[in-house]
Amino acid sequence: MVDTTATVDDVPEWPGPSPSEFVEPNFPSGSCGTLTGQKARVTYEAAVEHPAALLEEGRVEEGRDLVDTTDALWALEGVVAWLVVEPQW
């Protein structure tokens, strides 16, 4: 969850499974998880439609911080969540 003035009505609905099904703590970056198969496809296609949620290759390496990616917000189980999709080819 993030501190934002956006409401669940302001952001797209998270298309993937509940993060509790696949996200685990990943120190020091916070939490991380992996989706495969159809769940990954549906989530990736939704992120393409909501491009701020799609992590561009090289973004971090170029010194741009993910913290400013406030548009990677999704409605999830009645709250606004910050979830970034990073394809692994």
CORUR-V181733 format. One record per pair of residues at least 6 apart in sequence whose C-alpha atoms are under 6 Angstrom apart, sorted by sequence separation. I is the first residue (numbers start at 1). J is the second residue. If there is no record, write none. Layout:
((I:J) (I:J))
This chain:
((25:31) (26:32) (47:53) (74:80) (24:31) (47:54) (74:81) (24:32) (73:81) (23:32) (73:82) (23:33) (72:82) (22:33) (72:83) (52:71) (53:72) (52:72) (16:43) (15:43) (54:84) (55:85) (53:84) (54:85) (55:86) (53:85) (14:74) (13:74) (14:75) (12:74) (13:75) (14:76) (11:74) (12:75) (11:75) (8:75) (8:80) (1:81) (1:82))
